[in-house]
Amino acid sequence: AQAQAVVAATAQLLIVLPLCVRDMLAKVVLSLLCASLLGAAQPISDEDSEGCTSLLQTSTGILNRMRPKTQWEEPLSPEEVAEFEKDMRMPIKLWLGENPDLNSDYFVKFGISRGYGELVFWQGVLDVTDYVESGMYGANMWKSQPGFLGEGKGPSKTWSIEGSTITSQHLDDPSSYLPDDAYCWTFGWLKGQGLDGSLMSDKTAWDALTAQECNKIGEALAVDFPEENHTVYRHVMWNRVWPRQLGCNVVGATCAPKMTKNNLREHVYRKCLFGFAPTEMSYCYSRASLINGTGIVHHYN
C-alpha cells in the first residue's frame, strides 16, 4: 500500500514535466523506489512486494491516463495529446457525431497553445447573441492592428476571380482587406449583394438565413471538396495559404495558382459545420458594400 501511494504521488509530479524529461526521470525514480523497498532492513510484506512488482504498470497507467474529453484540463497526458491531434485531423462531421457534448471551443482550448494560433479567431463565437454588435466589432477590429494605414488612406487594387473583376477601394489594412473583400464577395455577403441585412437584429431569422447560405456553399463544394477534407487541421493549415495566395488574383500579377471561389468557400464551410457562420455573415455585411457590381467600399463607424 505504501509503494502504491508513493507511485501515485510521484507520477502526478512527473505529469507536468516535458515528455522527454518525464520518461527519463520516471524510469530512474521508479527503479530507486523498487531498490529502496526491496533493500529495506525490515521484512517485506506480500502487499508491498506485489506493489513493487506492479510499480511500472501502475505509474504508466497514471501518466498515460485518458480522461473523458469533457473533463480535460491542462496539462494533458501524452495519450490525451495524441487523441487531440487525432481529433484535429478527423472530418468535422464525424467528430461532431462522436463528441456530441463538445464544440469548437474544445479546439480553441487545447489548440492555440499547441501551435494552432489561428484558432484564436474562434474564441467566444458560439456565445454571440447580438449579431449587429458583433458585426460592427469585427468590421472595426482591424483599425487597432499595427499595419492599419488610416481610414481611407490605403491603396486600391483590382482583382479577378473566375471571370469577375472587382476593385477594392482603400485597402487600409493590406494584410486583411483584400482577402476578406474577396472572401465575403464570393459568398454574396457584402451589403449590396442581395442579403437581407434587416434580419441581423433577429437572431432566429439570421440563423435561419445563414443555414440556407451554408447549404448553398456545401452544395458548391460537394464535388471537389468531399467531407473528409474538412478537418480543423486542414482549416488552420489552409488559413496560412489562401489569404496570401489571393495576391495572385490581383490584375497584373504573374504568380500562380490563382484562388477560386471554392478555395474560399472551403474556409467558411468549416465554420458552417461548427455553427458559428452567422457571426461571419454579419461581419461581412457590416464591413463593406458592393457598389455598381464592380467596386467594394469599406464602412467606417
Secondary structure as UniProt FT lines:
FT   HELIX           2..15
FT   HELIX           19..38
FT   HELIX           46..53
FT   HELIX           55..63
FT   HELIX           69..71
FT   HELIX           78..88
FT   HELIX           92..98
FT   TURN            100..101
FT   HELIX           105..111
FT   HELIX           112..114
FT   HELIX           117..122
FT   TURN            123..124
FT   HELIX           125..127
FT   HELIX           131..140
FT   HELIX           141..144
FT   TURN            146..147
FT   TURN            151..153
FT   STRAND          157..161
FT   TURN            162..163
FT   STRAND          164..168
FT   TURN            174..176
FT   HELIX           177..187
FT   HELIX           197..201
FT   HELIX           203..221
FT   TURN            222..224
FT   HELIX           227..229
FT   HELIX           232..239
FT   TURN            240..241
FT   HELIX           242..245
FT   HELIX           246..249
FT   TURN            251..252
FT   HELIX           261..274
FT   HELIX           277..287
FT   STRAND          288..291
FT   TURN            292..294
FT   STRAND          295..298
//
